[in-house]
Amino acid sequence: MEIERINSYTDSRFPQEVLDQHGAFLVDGQPWAFRIASDHAAVVSASAIDPSALAEAVELFRFFSGHITEFYDERGRCLLRLPPVERREIEIAALQPTQFSVDRDKCAAVSRFIRSAGDLVVPVTVLDGALCTLDGHTRLYTAWQMGIRTAMAFDSPLEPEQKALFAGIVQEARRRGVFRVEDMALYSHEEQEEKWNGWCRDYFGEPQS
């Protein structure tokens, strides 16, 4: 089974709300839309939802949105329910980023649904003595610019290899003067692709496209 996450904000196969939330996927070439409906639930839309395919798609979806634990179809029937994730409110200023910059276009997209700390649920872990956010940098940066000062966080334990990789990113972020969310640079989409995504490809040893 092949599952692909759609990172574009323009794709006629998906509602704009789903694209803004990064909930668009292709499962064996077929569109699957995960629309986040609350702070713990999502609605799954697809032409056919096979349980085994759902399990794999949910696993990939939750890599980016681990706080979502309940999944329903468009009729409101529960497809999958996982144990709830405990979360707590934290100061955005207390978070060490694991990213150096954010994409201006993505900031504009997420600003359409950010209204309060409840719209910011991010995975965190302690690295090198600091509480680090592992994802949600664009949302956090945008929220900060909007005057929102807190977010909801849940603990996301890492495997030893993952921990070493993220610790290296933290060290590089600090070398670049990025200690807090507001320290990240704001780039155009093209600059972000070159300066951040390009750096990640080199760091993780991914082939150049």
ZAFI-876862 format. One record per atom (N, C-alpha, C): x, y, z; atom name; residue in one letter. Coordinates in steps of 0.001 Angstrom, whole numbers, plus 500000, padded with zeros to 6 digits. Layout:
N
+--------+--------+--------+----+---+
|   east |  north |     up |  a | r |
+--------+--------+--------+----+---+
|      X |      Y |      Z | CA | A |
...
+--------+--------+--------+----+---+
end
This chain:
209
+--------+--------+--------+----+---+
|   east |  north |     up |  a | r |
+--------+--------+--------+----+---+
| 500842 | 498807 | 500000 |  N | M |
| 500000 | 500000 | 500000 | CA | M |
| 500881 | 501249 | 500000 |  C | M |
| 500553 | 502196 | 499141 |  N | E |
| 501321 | 503432 | 499036 | CA | E |
| 500496 | 504599 | 499566 |  C | E |
| 501050 | 505307 | 500530 |  N | I |
| 500359 | 506454 | 501126 | CA | I |
| 501245 | 507680 | 500978 |  C | I |
| 500696 | 508728 | 500414 |  N | E |
| 501439 | 509967 | 500166 | CA | E |
| 500725 | 511145 | 500822 |  C | E |
| 501461 | 511931 | 501557 |  N | R |
| 500907 | 513151 | 502144 | CA | R |
| 501027 | 514293 | 501142 |  C | R |
| 499946 | 515034 | 500943 |  N | I |
| 499939 | 516172 | 500030 | CA | I |
| 500319 | 517429 | 500808 |  C | I |
| 501402 | 518070 | 500401 |  N | N |
| 501882 | 519253 | 501110 | CA | N |
| 501468 | 520560 | 500449 |  C | N |
| 500863 | 520478 | 499288 |  N | S |
| 500447 | 521681 | 498566 | CA | S |
| 499193 | 522291 | 499196 |  C | S |
| 499024 | 523598 | 498990 |  N | Y |
| 497815 | 524279 | 499442 | CA | Y |
| 496833 | 524482 | 498296 |  C | Y |
| 497155 | 523969 | 497130 |  N | T |
| 496248 | 524055 | 495985 | CA | T |
| 496157 | 522676 | 495344 |  C | T |
| 495004 | 522040 | 495499 |  N | D |
| 494774 | 520721 | 494920 | CA | D |
| 493259 | 520543 | 494838 |  C | D |
| 492737 | 520502 | 493633 |  N | S |
| 491288 | 520470 | 493425 | CA | S |
| 490627 | 519197 | 493960 |  C | S |
| 491416 | 518209 | 494326 |  N | R |
| 490846 | 516964 | 494842 | CA | R |
| 490427 | 517067 | 496299 |  C | R |
| 490852 | 518164 | 496975 |  N | F |
| 490604 | 518275 | 498406 | CA | F |
| 489994 | 519629 | 498761 |  C | F |
| 489156 | 519681 | 499809 |  N | P |
| 488656 | 520966 | 500295 | CA | P |
| 489813 | 521832 | 500800 |  C | P |
| 489669 | 523138 | 500685 |  N | Q |
| 490730 | 524036 | 501122 | CA | Q |
| 491032 | 523878 | 502605 |  C | Q |
| 489997 | 523666 | 503404 |  N | E |
| 490196 | 523498 | 504847 | CA | E |
| 491121 | 522330 | 505141 |  C | E |
| 490959 | 521243 | 504405 |  N | V |
| 491798 | 520054 | 504608 | CA | V |
| 493230 | 520341 | 504178 |  C | V |
| 493403 | 521041 | 503068 |  N | L |
| 494749 | 521396 | 502614 | CA | L |
| 495435 | 522301 | 503626 |  C | L |
| 494697 | 523274 | 504185 |  N | D |
| 495274 | 524179 | 505174 | CA | D |
| 495732 | 523432 | 506418 |  C | D |
| 495017 | 522352 | 506753 |  N | Q |
| 495344 | 521566 | 507941 | CA | Q |
| 496360 | 520461 | 507664 |  C | Q |
| 496830 | 520362 | 506428 |  N | H |
| 497739 | 519283 | 506029 | CA | H |
| 497120 | 517915 | 506285 |  C | H |
| 495825 | 517793 | 505971 |  N | G |
| 495138 | 516527 | 506165 | CA | G |
| 494825 | 515805 | 504875 |  C | G |
| 495518 | 516158 | 503788 |  N | A |
| 495253 | 515555 | 502480 | CA | A |
| 496260 | 514438 | 502195 |  C | A |
| 495732 | 513271 | 501822 |  N | F |
| 496582 | 512119 | 501534 | CA | F |
| 496074 | 511398 | 500286 |  C | F |
| 496984 | 510694 | 499638 |  N | L |
| 496623 | 509764 | 498577 | CA | L |
| 496946 | 508366 | 499069 |  C | L |
| 495932 | 507506 | 499073 |  N | V |
| 496105 | 506110 | 499482 | CA | V |
| 495930 | 505253 | 498231 |  C | V |
| 497027 | 504690 | 497773 |  N | D |
| 497025 | 503974 | 496489 | CA | D |
| 496399 | 504822 | 495389 |  C | D |
| 496746 | 506104 | 495404 |  N | G |
| 496294 | 507030 | 494372 | CA | G |
| 494920 | 507636 | 494602 |  C | G |
| 494194 | 507179 | 495627 |  N | Q |
| 492854 | 507685 | 495884 | CA | Q |
| 492874 | 508757 | 496981 |  C | Q |
| 492139 | 509863 | 496802 |  N | P |
| 492143 | 510938 | 497794 | CA | P |
| 491497 | 510515 | 499118 |  C | P |
| 492203 | 510763 | 500195 |  N | W |
| 491680 | 510599 | 501542 | CA | W |
| 491849 | 511942 | 502248 |  C | W |
| 490759 | 512466 | 502777 |  N | A |
| 490796 | 513764 | 503458 | CA | A |
| 490568 | 513579 | 504953 |  C | A |
| 491499 | 514081 | 505751 |  N | F |
| 491358 | 514097 | 507207 | CA | F |
| 491067 | 515538 | 507616 |  C | F |
| 489827 | 515803 | 507992 |  N | R |
| 489455 | 517158 | 508425 | CA | R |
| 489395 | 517193 | 509944 |  C | R |
| 490272 | 517976 | 510547 |  N | I |
| 490289 | 518089 | 512002 | CA | I |
| 489037 | 518846 | 512445 |  C | I |
| 488206 | 518163 | 513228 |  N | A |
| 486920 | 518718 | 513624 | CA | A |
| 486909 | 519244 | 515051 |  C | A |
| 487877 | 518835 | 515863 |  N | S |
| 487977 | 519309 | 517246 | CA | S |
| 489402 | 519103 | 517702 |  C | S |
| 489669 | 519330 | 518990 |  N | D |
| 491039 | 519174 | 519481 | CA | D |
| 491441 | 517719 | 519657 |  C | D |
| 490522 | 516780 | 519357 |  N | H |
| 490872 | 515362 | 519491 | CA | H |
| 490282 | 514480 | 518402 |  C | H |
| 489481 | 515052 | 517488 |  N | A |
| 488780 | 514217 | 516509 | CA | A |
| 488947 | 514741 | 515091 |  C | A |
| 488869 | 513806 | 514135 |  N | A |
| 488934 | 514154 | 512722 | CA | A |
| 487890 | 513355 | 511955 |  C | A |
| 487421 | 513953 | 510863 |  N | V |
| 486477 | 513291 | 509963 | CA | V |
| 487255 | 512818 | 508737 |  C | V |
| 487098 | 511551 | 508396 |  N | V |
| 487809 | 510957 | 507270 | CA | V |
| 486853 | 510817 | 506093 |  C | V |
| 487247 | 511362 | 504947 |  N | S |
| 486432 | 511266 | 503735 | CA | S |
| 487224 | 510547 | 502653 |  C | S |
| 486636 | 509480 | 502136 |  N | A |
| 487266 | 508714 | 501057 | CA | A |
| 486181 | 507917 | 500357 |  C | A |
| 486432 | 507516 | 499127 |  N | S |
| 485430 | 506762 | 498378 | CA | S |
| 485166 | 505414 | 499019 |  C | S |
| 486195 | 504815 | 499612 |  N | A |
| 486055 | 503543 | 500329 | CA | A |
| 487117 | 503517 | 501423 |  C | A |
| 486712 | 503127 | 502628 |  N | I |
| 487634 | 503138 | 503763 | CA | I |
| 487825 | 501710 | 504257 |  C | I |
| 488937 | 501120 | 503872 |  N | D |
| 489299 | 499784 | 504319 | CA | D |
| 489990 | 499886 | 505680 |  C | D |
| 489625 | 499042 | 506647 |  N | P |
| 490204 | 499139 | 507996 | CA | P |
| 491730 | 499087 | 508029 |  C | P |
| 492320 | 498213 | 507218 |  N | S |
| 493783 | 498124 | 507239 | CA | S |
| 494417 | 499367 | 506629 |  C | S |
| 493802 | 499889 | 505566 |  N | A |
| 494302 | 501119 | 504970 | CA | A |
| 494132 | 502276 | 505937 |  C | A |
| 493007 | 502301 | 506644 |  N | L |
| 492761 | 503356 | 507622 | CA | L |
| 493836 | 503350 | 508697 |  C | L |
| 494180 | 502180 | 509203 |  N | A |
| 495185 | 502089 | 510255 | CA | A |
| 496519 | 502672 | 509797 |  C | A |
| 496923 | 502360 | 508569 |  N | E |
| 498189 | 502888 | 508048 | CA | E |
| 498117 | 504381 | 507800 |  C | E |
| 496991 | 504847 | 507254 |  N | A |
| 496846 | 506272 | 506983 | CA | A |
| 496809 | 507071 | 508277 |  C | A |
| 496121 | 506551 | 509282 |  N | V |
| 496050 | 507226 | 510577 | CA | V |
| 497436 | 507316 | 511206 |  C | V |
| 498219 | 506270 | 511077 |  N | E |
| 499573 | 506284 | 511651 | CA | E |
| 500403 | 507407 | 511045 |  C | E |
| 500319 | 507590 | 509733 |  N | L |
| 501060 | 508665 | 509083 | CA | L |
| 500472 | 510023 | 509457 |  C | L |
| 499143 | 510127 | 509460 |  N | F |
| 498500 | 511377 | 509831 | CA | F |
| 498895 | 511797 | 511248 |  C | F |
| 498950 | 510849 | 512173 |  N | R |
| 499242 | 511168 | 513575 | CA | R |
| 500729 | 511447 | 513815 |  C | R |
| 501576 | 511143 | 512853 |  N | F |
| 502975 | 511549 | 512981 | CA | F |
| 503061 | 513065 | 513068 |  C | F |
| 502122 | 513743 | 512393 |  N | F |
| 502080 | 515201 | 512400 | CA | F |
| 501013 | 515746 | 513352 |  C | F |
| 500023 | 514936 | 513683 |  N | S |
| 498908 | 515394 | 514532 | CA | S |
| 498600 | 514324 | 515575 |  C | S |
| 499555 | 514085 | 516445 |  N | G |
| 499440 | 513010 | 517426 | CA | G |
| 498351 | 513195 | 518457 |  C | G |
| 497815 | 514410 | 518567 |  N | H |
| 496763 | 514664 | 519552 | CA | H |
| 495389 | 514219 | 519069 |  C | H |
| 495265 | 513896 | 517773 |  N | I |
| 493989 | 513443 | 517231 | CA | I |
| 493874 | 511932 | 517452 |  C | I |
| 492871 | 511520 | 518206 |  N | T |
| 492756 | 510108 | 518605 | CA | T |
| 491416 | 509480 | 518238 |  C | T |
| 490484 | 510258 | 517700 |  N | E |
| 489190 | 509706 | 517299 | CA | E |
| 488939 | 510053 | 515827 |  C | E |
| 488459 | 509063 | 515073 |  N | F |
| 488270 | 509240 | 513637 | CA | F |
| 486862 | 508778 | 513253 |  C | F |
| 486156 | 509648 | 512528 |  N | Y |
| 484762 | 509390 | 512167 | CA | Y |
| 484587 | 509511 | 510655 |  C | Y |
| 483541 | 508846 | 510139 |  N | D |
| 483216 | 509064 | 508736 | CA | D |
| 482272 | 510249 | 508625 |  C | D |
| 481853 | 510583 | 507427 |  N | E |
| 481035 | 511770 | 507213 | CA | E |
| 479641 | 511651 | 507819 |  C | E |
| 479217 | 510435 | 508146 |  N | R |
| 477920 | 510229 | 508792 | CA | R |
| 478005 | 510268 | 510310 |  C | R |
| 479216 | 510488 | 510818 |  N | G |
| 479392 | 510551 | 512259 | CA | G |
| 479637 | 509213 | 512920 |  C | G |
| 479852 | 508170 | 512139 |  N | R |
| 480134 | 506856 | 512710 | CA | R |
| 481615 | 506740 | 513048 |  C | R |
| 481903 | 506219 | 514219 |  N | C |
| 483295 | 506107 | 514667 | CA | C |
| 484005 | 505005 | 513887 |  C | C |
| 485102 | 505361 | 513259 |  N | L |
| 485915 | 504408 | 512504 | CA | L |
| 487041 | 503828 | 513345 |  C | L |
| 487595 | 504670 | 514218 |  N | L |
| 488745 | 504261 | 515027 | CA | L |
| 488853 | 505179 | 516230 |  C | L |
| 489074 | 504580 | 517388 |  N | R |
| 489262 | 505379 | 518609 | CA | R |
| 490519 | 504878 | 519317 |  C | R |
| 491446 | 505782 | 519572 |  N | L |
| 492697 | 505466 | 520260 | CA | L |
| 492688 | 506094 | 521649 |  C | L |
| 493577 | 505655 | 522527 |  N | P |
| 493617 | 506259 | 523870 | CA | P |
| 493858 | 507768 | 523778 |  C | P |
| 493167 | 508548 | 524596 |  N | P |
| 493353 | 510003 | 524554 | CA | P |
| 494769 | 510413 | 524939 |  C | P |
| 495185 | 511548 | 524406 |  N | V |
| 496529 | 512073 | 524671 | CA | V |
| 496424 | 513221 | 525669 |  C | V |
| 497161 | 513112 | 526747 |  N | E |
| 497144 | 514165 | 527773 | CA | E |
| 497905 | 515385 | 527254 |  C | E |
| 497344 | 516548 | 527462 |  N | R |
| 497987 | 517784 | 527016 | CA | R |
| 497947 | 518829 | 528113 |  C | R |
| 498817 | 519823 | 527979 |  N | R |
| 498895 | 520881 | 528981 | CA | R |
| 499184 | 522205 | 528287 |  C | R |
| 498785 | 523294 | 528915 |  N | E |
| 499034 | 524609 | 528344 | CA | E |
| 500425 | 525083 | 528737 |  C | E |
| 501174 | 525596 | 527768 |  N | I |
| 502530 | 526064 | 528016 | CA | I |
| 502730 | 527423 | 527358 |  C | I |
| 503762 | 528119 | 527789 |  N | E |
| 504136 | 529391 | 527183 | CA | E |
| 504904 | 529121 | 525880 |  C | E |
| 504482 | 529755 | 524813 |  N | I |
| 505191 | 529603 | 523539 | CA | I |
| 506640 | 530040 | 523681 |  C | I |
| 506879 | 531080 | 524469 |  N | A |
| 508234 | 531601 | 524649 | CA | A |
| 509160 | 530596 | 525316 |  C | A |
| 508589 | 529564 | 525956 |  N | A |
| 509413 | 528568 | 526645 | CA | A |
| 509894 | 527462 | 525719 |  C | A |
| 509446 | 527468 | 524472 |  N | L |
| 509757 | 526377 | 523557 | CA | L |
| 510999 | 526657 | 522719 |  C | L |
| 511876 | 525681 | 522670 |  N | Q |
| 513031 | 525718 | 521763 | CA | Q |
| 512615 | 525109 | 520425 |  C | Q |
| 512715 | 525846 | 519325 |  N | P |
| 512362 | 525269 | 518014 | CA | P |
| 513361 | 524213 | 517556 |  C | P |
| 512883 | 523309 | 516735 |  N | T |
| 513758 | 522370 | 516029 | CA | T |
| 513648 | 522664 | 514532 |  C | T |
| 513605 | 523929 | 514218 |  N | Q |
| 513504 | 524428 | 512846 | CA | Q |
| 514101 | 525832 | 512854 |  C | Q |
| 514622 | 526271 | 511721 |  N | F |
| 515300 | 527563 | 511668 | CA | F |
| 514445 | 528671 | 511084 |  C | F |
| 513443 | 528303 | 510289 |  N | S |
| 512684 | 529299 | 509538 | CA | S |
| 511298 | 528767 | 509231 |  C | S |
| 510413 | 529668 | 508777 |  N | V |
| 509066 | 529276 | 508382 | CA | V |
| 508740 | 529879 | 507018 |  C | V |
| 507735 | 529288 | 506390 |  N | D |
| 507311 | 529637 | 505040 | CA | D |
| 506191 | 530676 | 505116 |  C | D |
| 506372 | 531824 | 504466 |  N | R |
| 505375 | 532893 | 504513 | CA | R |
| 504015 | 532428 | 503999 |  C | R |
| 504001 | 531636 | 502917 |  N | D |
| 502743 | 531147 | 502363 | CA | D |
| 502026 | 530233 | 503349 |  C | D |
| 502777 | 529392 | 504031 |  N | K |
| 502168 | 528482 | 505004 | CA | K |
| 501641 | 529255 | 506211 |  C | K |
| 502348 | 530298 | 506605 |  N | C |
| 501856 | 531144 | 507702 | CA | C |
| 500501 | 531752 | 507344 |  C | C |
| 500375 | 532206 | 506105 |  N | A |
| 499108 | 532790 | 505659 | CA | A |
| 497999 | 531746 | 505681 |  C | A |
| 498338 | 530515 | 505322 |  N | A |
| 497336 | 529446 | 505294 | CA | A |
| 496852 | 529097 | 506696 |  C | A |
| 497776 | 528911 | 507636 |  N | V |
| 497357 | 528492 | 508974 | CA | V |
| 496679 | 529625 | 509739 |  C | V |
| 496946 | 530867 | 509348 |  N | S |
| 496306 | 531991 | 510034 | CA | S |
| 494798 | 531973 | 509849 |  C | S |
| 494312 | 531205 | 508870 |  N | R |
| 492876 | 531150 | 508619 | CA | R |
| 492120 | 530365 | 509678 |  C | R |
| 492820 | 529523 | 510454 |  N | F |
| 492092 | 528747 | 511456 | CA | F |
| 492641 | 528895 | 512877 |  C | F |
| 493686 | 529667 | 513078 |  N | I |
| 494222 | 529877 | 514422 | CA | I |
| 493478 | 531021 | 515103 |  C | I |
| 492896 | 530737 | 516248 |  N | R |
| 492179 | 531757 | 516999 | CA | R |
| 492608 | 531829 | 518460 |  C | R |
| 493094 | 530715 | 519010 |  N | S |
| 493448 | 530673 | 520422 | CA | S |
| 494453 | 529553 | 520660 |  C | S |
| 494882 | 529415 | 521928 |  N | A |
| 495825 | 528356 | 522288 | CA | A |
| 495261 | 526982 | 521960 |  C | A |
| 493934 | 526828 | 522004 |  N | G |
| 493321 | 525544 | 521714 | CA | G |
| 493525 | 525087 | 520284 |  C | G |
| 493853 | 526022 | 519390 |  N | D |
| 494117 | 525677 | 517990 | CA | D |
| 495572 | 525288 | 517767 |  C | D |
| 496374 | 525332 | 518815 |  N | L |
| 497803 | 525037 | 518726 | CA | L |
| 498120 | 523856 | 519630 |  C | L |
| 498103 | 522663 | 519074 |  N | V |
| 498443 | 521469 | 519837 | CA | V |
| 499700 | 520891 | 519207 |  C | V |
| 500798 | 520901 | 519966 |  N | V |
| 502098 | 520542 | 519386 | CA | V |
| 502791 | 519470 | 520222 |  C | V |
| 503575 | 518598 | 519559 |  N | P |
| 504350 | 517591 | 520286 | CA | P |
| 505638 | 518197 | 520838 |  C | P |
| 505960 | 517845 | 522064 |  N | V |
| 507170 | 518382 | 522688 | CA | V |
| 507972 | 517267 | 523345 |  C | V |
| 509259 | 517524 | 523522 |  N | T |
| 510125 | 516611 | 524258 | CA | T |
| 511300 | 517417 | 524779 |  C | T |
| 511995 | 516888 | 525766 |  N | V |
| 513159 | 517574 | 526335 | CA | V |
| 514419 | 517101 | 525612 |  C | V |
| 515173 | 518067 | 525073 |  N | L |
| 516433 | 517797 | 524406 | CA | L |
| 517473 | 518791 | 524882 |  C | L |
| 518624 | 518296 | 525276 |  N | D |
| 519728 | 519163 | 525687 | CA | D |
| 519277 | 520176 | 526737 |  C | D |
| 518428 | 519724 | 527650 |  N | G |
| 517997 | 520560 | 528756 | CA | G |
| 516893 | 521548 | 528444 |  C | G |
| 516329 | 521500 | 527247 |  N | A |
| 515290 | 522459 | 526858 | CA | A |
| 514036 | 521725 | 526410 |  C | A |
| 512884 | 522357 | 526646 |  N | L |
| 511627 | 521816 | 526149 | CA | L |
| 511500 | 522218 | 524677 |  C | L |
| 511525 | 521236 | 523801 |  N | C |
| 511570 | 521499 | 522361 | CA | C |
| 510259 | 521113 | 521695 |  C | C |
| 509828 | 521913 | 520742 |  N | T |
| 508693 | 521533 | 519915 | CA | T |
| 509200 | 520777 | 518693 |  C | T |
| 508578 | 519649 | 518411 |  N | L |
| 509019 | 518797 | 517320 | CA | L |
| 508275 | 519077 | 516020 |  C | L |
| 507159 | 519788 | 516122 |  N | D |
| 506354 | 520088 | 514952 | CA | D |
| 505502 | 521314 | 515278 |  C | D |
| 504794 | 521833 | 514265 |  N | G |
| 503913 | 522971 | 514510 | CA | G |
| 504598 | 524318 | 514514 |  C | G |
| 505798 | 524398 | 513947 |  N | H |
| 506549 | 525659 | 513977 | CA | H |
| 505818 | 526793 | 513257 |  C | H |
| 505210 | 526480 | 512123 |  N | T |
| 504497 | 527514 | 511371 | CA | T |
| 503317 | 528043 | 512173 |  C | T |
| 502560 | 527132 | 512792 |  N | R |
| 501422 | 527553 | 513615 | CA | R |
| 501874 | 528386 | 514805 |  C | R |
| 502944 | 527950 | 515456 |  N | L |
| 503435 | 528669 | 516625 | CA | L |
| 503934 | 530067 | 516253 |  C | L |
| 504689 | 530149 | 515164 |  N | Y |
| 505213 | 531439 | 514722 | CA | Y |
| 504064 | 532380 | 514359 |  C | Y |
| 503086 | 531857 | 513624 |  N | T |
| 501942 | 532679 | 513214 | CA | T |
| 501146 | 533138 | 514424 |  C | T |
| 500919 | 532231 | 515363 |  N | A |
| 500172 | 532582 | 516573 | CA | A |
| 500895 | 533678 | 517355 |  C | A |
| 502221 | 533570 | 517456 |  N | W |
| 502993 | 534575 | 518171 | CA | W |
| 502824 | 535944 | 517516 |  C | W |
| 502885 | 535964 | 516205 |  N | Q |
| 502709 | 537229 | 515486 | CA | Q |
| 501293 | 537786 | 515673 |  C | Q |
| 500326 | 536911 | 515950 |  N | M |
| 498942 | 537325 | 516165 | CA | M |
| 498682 | 537749 | 517606 |  C | M |
| 499693 | 537606 | 518469 |  N | G |
| 499542 | 537996 | 519867 | CA | G |
| 499138 | 536878 | 520800 |  C | G |
| 499084 | 535645 | 520297 |  N | I |
| 498763 | 534495 | 521142 | CA | I |
| 500051 | 534036 | 521823 |  C | I |
| 500009 | 533842 | 523127 |  N | R |
| 501237 | 533578 | 523877 | CA | R |
| 501317 | 532187 | 524492 |  C | R |
| 500279 | 531379 | 524373 |  N | T |
| 500327 | 530021 | 524918 | CA | T |
| 499855 | 529023 | 523868 |  C | T |
| 500207 | 527761 | 524092 |  N | A |
| 499801 | 526674 | 523201 | CA | A |
| 499522 | 525450 | 524062 |  C | A |
| 498887 | 524460 | 523472 |  N | M |
| 498654 | 523186 | 524140 | CA | M |
| 499721 | 522204 | 523659 |  C | M |
| 500310 | 521469 | 524575 |  N | A |
| 501403 | 520566 | 524224 | CA | A |
| 501139 | 519166 | 524760 |  C | A |
| 501662 | 518169 | 524058 |  N | F |
| 501624 | 516798 | 524541 | CA | F |
| 503016 | 516199 | 524383 |  C | F |
| 503387 | 515329 | 525314 |  N | D |
| 504711 | 514725 | 525292 | CA | D |
| 504816 | 513702 | 524167 |  C | D |
| 505925 | 513774 | 523437 |  N | S |
| 506161 | 512876 | 522308 | CA | S |
| 507531 | 512228 | 522475 |  C | S |
| 507591 | 511051 | 523075 |  N | P |
| 508889 | 510398 | 523278 | CA | P |
| 509523 | 510002 | 521954 |  C | P |
| 510840 | 510057 | 521915 |  N | L |
| 511578 | 509724 | 520701 | CA | L |
| 512424 | 508480 | 520922 |  C | L |
| 512606 | 507739 | 519842 |  N | E |
| 513562 | 506641 | 519869 | CA | E |
| 514975 | 507238 | 519947 |  C | E |
| 515945 | 506487 | 520482 |  N | P |
| 517310 | 507023 | 520635 | CA | P |
| 517876 | 507643 | 519357 |  C | P |
| 517656 | 506989 | 518213 |  N | E |
| 518179 | 507519 | 516954 | CA | E |
| 517496 | 508838 | 516594 |  C | E |
| 516180 | 508901 | 516789 |  N | Q |
| 515440 | 510132 | 516522 | CA | Q |
| 515901 | 511243 | 517462 |  C | Q |
| 516122 | 510887 | 518717 |  N | K |
| 516548 | 511879 | 519708 | CA | K |
| 517890 | 512490 | 519319 |  C | K |
| 518805 | 511653 | 518844 |  N | A |
| 520117 | 512157 | 518429 | CA | A |
| 519979 | 513094 | 517233 |  C | A |
| 519119 | 512753 | 516291 |  N | L |
| 518920 | 513600 | 515112 | CA | L |
| 518329 | 514954 | 515501 |  C | L |
| 517308 | 514945 | 516326 |  N | F |
| 516687 | 516201 | 516734 | CA | F |
| 517628 | 517034 | 517611 |  C | F |
| 518436 | 516368 | 518441 |  N | A |
| 519404 | 517102 | 519264 | CA | A |
| 520395 | 517842 | 518373 |  C | A |
| 520780 | 517225 | 517267 |  N | G |
| 521671 | 517888 | 516329 | CA | G |
| 521027 | 519116 | 515702 |  C | G |
| 519731 | 519033 | 515417 |  N | I |
| 519024 | 520185 | 514859 | CA | I |
| 518952 | 521308 | 515885 |  C | I |
| 518709 | 520955 | 517143 |  N | V |
| 518672 | 521970 | 518201 | CA | V |
| 520010 | 522693 | 518308 |  C | V |
| 521090 | 521937 | 518265 |  N | Q |
| 522412 | 522553 | 518341 | CA | Q |
| 522653 | 523513 | 517182 |  C | Q |
| 522225 | 523105 | 515974 |  N | E |
| 522391 | 523967 | 514812 | CA | E |
| 521488 | 525194 | 514908 |  C | E |
| 520277 | 525008 | 515427 |  N | A |
| 519368 | 526141 | 515604 | CA | A |
| 519982 | 527175 | 516539 |  C | A |
| 520540 | 526723 | 517634 |  N | R |
| 521163 | 527645 | 518588 | CA | R |
| 522372 | 528332 | 517970 |  C | R |
| 523128 | 527599 | 517159 |  N | R |
| 524279 | 528209 | 516494 | CA | R |
| 523835 | 529355 | 515597 |  C | R |
| 522623 | 529226 | 515054 |  N | R |
| 522075 | 530262 | 514177 | CA | R |
| 521308 | 531337 | 514940 |  C | R |
| 521303 | 531236 | 516266 |  N | G |
| 520617 | 532249 | 517072 | CA | G |
| 519139 | 532012 | 517234 |  C | G |
| 518684 | 530790 | 516989 |  N | V |
| 517265 | 530470 | 517137 | CA | V |
| 517067 | 529737 | 518463 |  C | V |
| 516591 | 530481 | 519453 |  N | F |
| 516351 | 529929 | 520780 | CA | F |
| 514863 | 529914 | 521125 |  C | F |
| 514090 | 530741 | 520446 |  N | R |
| 512653 | 530830 | 520697 | CA | R |
| 511918 | 530898 | 519361 |  C | R |
| 510629 | 530690 | 519406 |  N | V |
| 509819 | 530655 | 518189 | CA | V |
| 509978 | 531927 | 517372 |  C | V |
| 509972 | 533075 | 518058 |  N | E |
| 510040 | 534340 | 517320 | CA | E |
| 511403 | 534600 | 516696 |  C | E |
| 512412 | 533769 | 517032 |  N | D |
| 513740 | 533930 | 516434 | CA | D |
| 513833 | 533344 | 515029 |  C | D |
| 512867 | 532516 | 514655 |  N | M |
| 512940 | 531876 | 513332 | CA | M |
| 512783 | 532914 | 512225 |  C | M |
| 513489 | 532694 | 511118 |  N | A |
| 513392 | 533592 | 509964 | CA | A |
| 512088 | 533331 | 509217 |  C | A |
| 511570 | 534377 | 508575 |  N | L |
| 510375 | 534266 | 507743 | CA | L |
| 510807 | 534372 | 506291 |  C | L |
| 510645 | 533282 | 505533 |  N | Y |
| 511099 | 533227 | 504151 | CA | Y |
| 509921 | 533102 | 503183 |  C | Y |
| 510179 | 533447 | 501941 |  N | S |
| 509236 | 533142 | 500876 | CA | S |
| 509219 | 531627 | 500695 |  C | S |
| 508232 | 531127 | 499964 |  N | H |
| 508144 | 529687 | 499753 | CA | H |
| 509409 | 529163 | 499063 |  C | H |
| 509918 | 529907 | 498102 |  N | E |
| 511107 | 529476 | 497371 | CA | E |
| 512347 | 529469 | 498282 |  C | E |
| 512464 | 530507 | 499116 |  N | E |
| 513605 | 530565 | 500043 | CA | E |
| 513534 | 529431 | 501065 |  C | E |
| 512338 | 529145 | 501563 |  N | Q |
| 512181 | 528072 | 502542 | CA | Q |
| 512556 | 526727 | 501938 |  C | Q |
| 512172 | 526519 | 500705 |  N | E |
| 512507 | 525272 | 500022 | CA | E |
| 514022 | 525120 | 499898 |  C | E |
| 514684 | 526209 | 499568 |  N | E |
| 516135 | 526157 | 499391 | CA | E |
| 516885 | 526084 | 500719 |  C | E |
| 516520 | 526972 | 501661 |  N | K |
| 517344 | 527132 | 502861 | CA | K |
| 516998 | 526151 | 503979 |  C | K |
| 515710 | 525831 | 504165 |  N | W |
| 515356 | 524898 | 505229 | CA | W |
| 515202 | 523474 | 504696 |  C | W |
| 514342 | 523297 | 503687 |  N | N |
| 514132 | 521951 | 503162 | CA | N |
| 515409 | 521386 | 502543 |  C | N |
| 516182 | 522249 | 501901 |  N | G |
| 517455 | 521804 | 501344 | CA | G |
| 518418 | 521363 | 502438 |  C | G |
| 518459 | 522134 | 503531 |  N | W |
| 519322 | 521758 | 504661 | CA | W |
| 518886 | 520411 | 505224 |  C | W |
| 517564 | 520204 | 505359 |  N | C |
| 517060 | 518941 | 505896 | CA | C |
| 517433 | 517763 | 505016 |  C | C |
| 517352 | 517947 | 503708 |  N | R |
| 517725 | 516850 | 502805 | CA | R |
| 519186 | 516467 | 503000 |  C | R |
| 520024 | 517462 | 503158 |  N | D |
| 521443 | 517179 | 503401 | CA | D |
| 521646 | 516504 | 504760 |  C | D |
| 520961 | 517020 | 505770 |  N | Y |
| 521148 | 516529 | 507135 | CA | Y |
| 520654 | 515091 | 507281 |  C | Y |
| 519510 | 514798 | 506690 |  N | F |
| 518943 | 513449 | 506825 | CA | F |
| 519422 | 512513 | 505708 |  C | F |
| 520272 | 513034 | 504807 |  N | G |
| 520811 | 512186 | 503766 | CA | G |
| 519811 | 511794 | 502718 |  C | G |
| 518821 | 512686 | 502467 |  N | E |
| 517802 | 512376 | 501461 | CA | E |
| 518310 | 512782 | 500083 |  C | E |
| 517911 | 512054 | 499048 |  N | P |
| 518351 | 512421 | 497688 | CA | P |
| 517735 | 513731 | 497250 |  C | P |
| 518459 | 514485 | 496454 |  N | Q |
| 517948 | 515741 | 495922 | CA | Q |
| 516951 | 515446 | 494811 |  C | Q |
| 515867 | 516229 | 494771 |  N | S |
| 514834 | 516014 | 493751 | CA | S |
| 515200 | 516759 | 492479 |  C | S |
+--------+--------+--------+----+---+
end
